[in-house]
Amino acid sequence: MNTNKTWEELRELKLQGMASRYSAILEQPLHQQPEAHTMVAMLTEAESEQRVQQRTQMYLKLAKLRYSAHVEQVNCKPERGLTSEQLIRLSDCSFIEKSENVLITGATGCGKSYLACALGRQACVKGHKVLYYPINRFIEQLALARLDGSYLKWLNQIARVKLLILDDFGLQPLSHDIKMALLQILEDRYASGSTIITAQMPVGNWHDYINDPSLADAICDRLTANAHRINLEGASLRKIKNS
């Protein structure tokens, strides 16, 4: 058997995971190399793992998350308003499969954005497409899309992702166009996608912030009707880190 030819053919077929695992097997002493059926299983597993890693990296690149955050590094304490049990339930991403939202509130520096990005990364690992927008960039992207004629294409792109993250909601006034766009996005995503919102202001104040009774009712209803609420408390993590 020409093992070098086999390895080259695996690479030519772009089966990089198989090629790498096959090369590692060939480096083992002959008596330690697995039997044929075991080798096939090992090569198949390696290729599957390789493709999952590639998909995850592609989804992370497209998501443009603010932080390279991991759920294992999230600070979970009951006094912070987030228990380990809550984080574990969210980390399995079943909330995405159920099209449930996550509303994260708390003072500046308490870890809202980090938690949102950690859940976003976990979603990418689980095979879900994610888009992350700080609210200021969301507003800028909306204005640009209207100017260059890509507005409908942009709305369709957002509608297709399984998880949308809007960070720092409430920091800027919302024009009527932004409110209408937000309502359209939430309507398109209702029962088909999940949205994570982070905000300094409590959820109960969002209606007044939107400042349009009919639009506020519609937007808040779509966000809160089927949502997990997390209110992070405690001192700023930035101050703790820098002290």
Secondary structure as the mmCIF struct_conf table of DSSP 4:
data_model
#
loop_
_struct_conf.conf_type_id
_struct_conf.id
_struct_conf.beg_label_comp_id
_struct_conf.beg_label_asym_id
_struct_conf.beg_label_seq_id
_struct_conf.end_label_comp_id
_struct_conf.end_label_asym_id
_struct_conf.end_label_seq_id
HELX_RH_AL_P HELX_RH_AL_P1 THR A 3 GLU A 12
TURN_TY1_P TURN_TY1_P1 LEU A 13 LYS A 14
HELX_RH_AL_P HELX_RH_AL_P2 GLN A 16 LEU A 26
TURN_TY1_P TURN_TY1_P2 GLU A 27 GLU A 27
BEND BEND1 GLN A 28 GLN A 28
HELX_RH_3T_P HELX_RH_3T_P1 LEU A 30 GLN A 32
BEND BEND2 GLN A 33 GLN A 33
HELX_LH_PP_P HELX_LH_PP_P1 PRO A 34 GLU A 35
HELX_RH_AL_P HELX_RH_AL_P3 ALA A 36 ALA A 63
TURN_TY1_P TURN_TY1_P3 LYS A 64 LYS A 64
BEND BEND3 ARG A 66 TYR A 67
HELX_RH_3T_P HELX_RH_3T_P2 VAL A 71 GLN A 73
BEND BEND4 VAL A 74 VAL A 74
STRN STRN1 LYS A 77 LYS A 77
HELX_RH_3T_P HELX_RH_3T_P3 PRO A 78 ARG A 80
TURN_TY1_P TURN_TY1_P4 GLY A 81 GLY A 81
STRN STRN2 LEU A 82 LEU A 82
HELX_RH_AL_P HELX_RH_AL_P4 SER A 84 SER A 91
TURN_TY1_P TURN_TY1_P5 ASP A 92 CYS A 93
HELX_RH_AL_P HELX_RH_AL_P5 SER A 94 GLU A 97
TURN_TY1_P TURN_TY1_P6 LYS A 98 SER A 99
STRN STRN3 ASN A 101 GLY A 106
BEND BEND5 ALA A 107 ALA A 107
TURN_TY1_P TURN_TY1_P7 THR A 108 GLY A 109
BEND BEND6 CYS A 110 GLY A 111
HELX_RH_AL_P HELX_RH_AL_P6 LYS A 112 VAL A 125
TURN_TY1_P TURN_TY1_P8 LYS A 126 GLY A 127
STRN STRN4 VAL A 130 PRO A 134
HELX_RH_AL_P HELX_RH_AL_P7 ILE A 135 ASP A 148
TURN_TY1_P TURN_TY1_P9 GLY A 149 GLY A 149
HELX_RH_AL_P HELX_RH_AL_P8 TYR A 151 ARG A 160
BEND BEND7 VAL A 161 LYS A 162
STRN STRN5 LEU A 163 PHE A 169
TURN_TY1_P TURN_TY1_P10 GLY A 170 GLY A 170
BEND BEND8 LEU A 171 GLN A 172
HELX_RH_AL_P HELX_RH_AL_P9 HIS A 176 ARG A 189
TURN_TY1_P TURN_TY1_P11 TYR A 190 SER A 192
STRN STRN6 SER A 194 ALA A 199
BEND BEND9 GLN A 200 MET A 201
HELX_RH_3T_P HELX_RH_3T_P4 VAL A 203 ASN A 205
HELX_RH_AL_P HELX_RH_AL_P10 TRP A 206 ILE A 210
TURN_TY1_P TURN_TY1_P12 ASN A 211 ASN A 211
HELX_RH_AL_P HELX_RH_AL_P11 PRO A 213 THR A 224
TURN_TY1_P TURN_TY1_P13 ALA A 225 ASN A 226
STRN STRN7 ALA A 227 LEU A 232
BEND BEND10 GLY A 234 ALA A 235
HELX_RH_AL_P HELX_RH_AL_P12 LEU A 237 ASN A 242
#
